[in-house]
Amino acid sequence: MSLRAVFFDIDDTLYSSTRFAWRAREQAVAAMCRAGLRVPRERALAELAEVVAEFGSNDDRHYDRLLQRLGPDSHAGAHPALIVMAGVIAYHETKWRELTIPETERRLLADLAAAGLRLGVITAGLRMKQAEKILRLGLDRFLDPDLVFITDQEGIAKTNPKLYLRAAARAGIEPGQAMHVGDHPLHDADTARRAGMIAVLHQGSGKYAHLEGGLEPHHRIDELAELRPILVEYGVDLPG
């Protein structure tokens, strides 16, 4: 069967969400310190990392929880709401300024679309948060809007092959005619394989180096550019 569609994860696949989030949180803590937070930045960042790990990246009270954990002495003489809002503003300003995908990834997506492949995403997260990433990263220029699958919107987790089967069905193809590229050995590579898709594991971030899936992915890559020769193996005619 010929390859007809490629689905991507977004975070740590099409862009380095791990590096971006760390940079944005550094800027947030720096702004909070300027607004009256009285602890060393390194300590605040370490505590913030624990908050994110414990409550998840989609929690909307990271900076409130940070102040709660640091205690009232950490912001004596300053208003806690102003400190929190300083962090929120700095985080979002960093997002507006730095949320982008590298030109090499942009060219790859353009070449895949020009080759006649339908492009989509299968991503875990909140509907509006992931939609914002798609728009800010400029991915909407390349994606088929019918092939955008966000777990919060679909009501199916990425650990369930039904999500991948739904993606193939909506594209009007067999699962074996679709490739999925993602960074999680279990939620991406394993589930894509179980659904019958060609599974490509993106290991570039190293975030899940301690995990090994139950099924071997068809391919492993460390950067998205390595996808080009793999696609040629499946008969995709790419420039260059």
Phi, psi and omega in degrees: 000139180279151179284129184236345181210149175233126176252139180241146159286162178263300189290128181059024173231298177276339171206161183274089180293329180296311179294319181297314182298320180295317179298316181294322179289327174300315180294323179295314180295320178300318179293322178296322177294320178294332181274357175127003176288126189249055173224155177302144183301322182298320179293317180296319179295319179296319179292321179296321178299322177294319179301313181296318180296323184279323186253353177090155184290341182269358176296138184258016181232032181306313187283328172299314181295324178300313179296321178300319183286325181283339176088163185296331180295339183288343181222031179300133179088358178232154181276125184299325181295324179290324178294314180299314182294327176300320178293317180298314181298315181296321178299312183289327176295321176296320179298313180296327186275324194241354181284103183204165174250148180298156181298327179297320178292322179297318179294321179298314180298319179297319180292322178295317179296320180294333179281357176093007177279142173275133184247137179216177175231145170234107191224145178266138177147183179285143186305306185287327180293316179288325177297321177299318179299317180302316182286315182294325179281350181076020182288336182299340177294334187249338187275145169283119184300337177284349185246032175257114184239114180244127188305319181299326181277325184277338182074020179227131179282160180289349176281352183256120180302341180303326181295318181287323176294323177296320180298315180295318181297319181292331176282351179073031183227167172282150179306325180292350177265007181239145174247142174237134180241120180206170188257352184260122182301327183267308187284333181256289188297311182300312185291322177298318179295318180297330179279348179098008178276164171282119187257124176243122180263119178268110186260008190301322184286336184072004185297326183245030181298336181278353182254146174226129181287167178282339180240139178286127176296156178295326181215152174235137178225157176253342174211156189294333180300334179291351179288335185303304180295331177295316180295324177299323177301331181265015174084013179277127182269103182251147177294150178076000000 
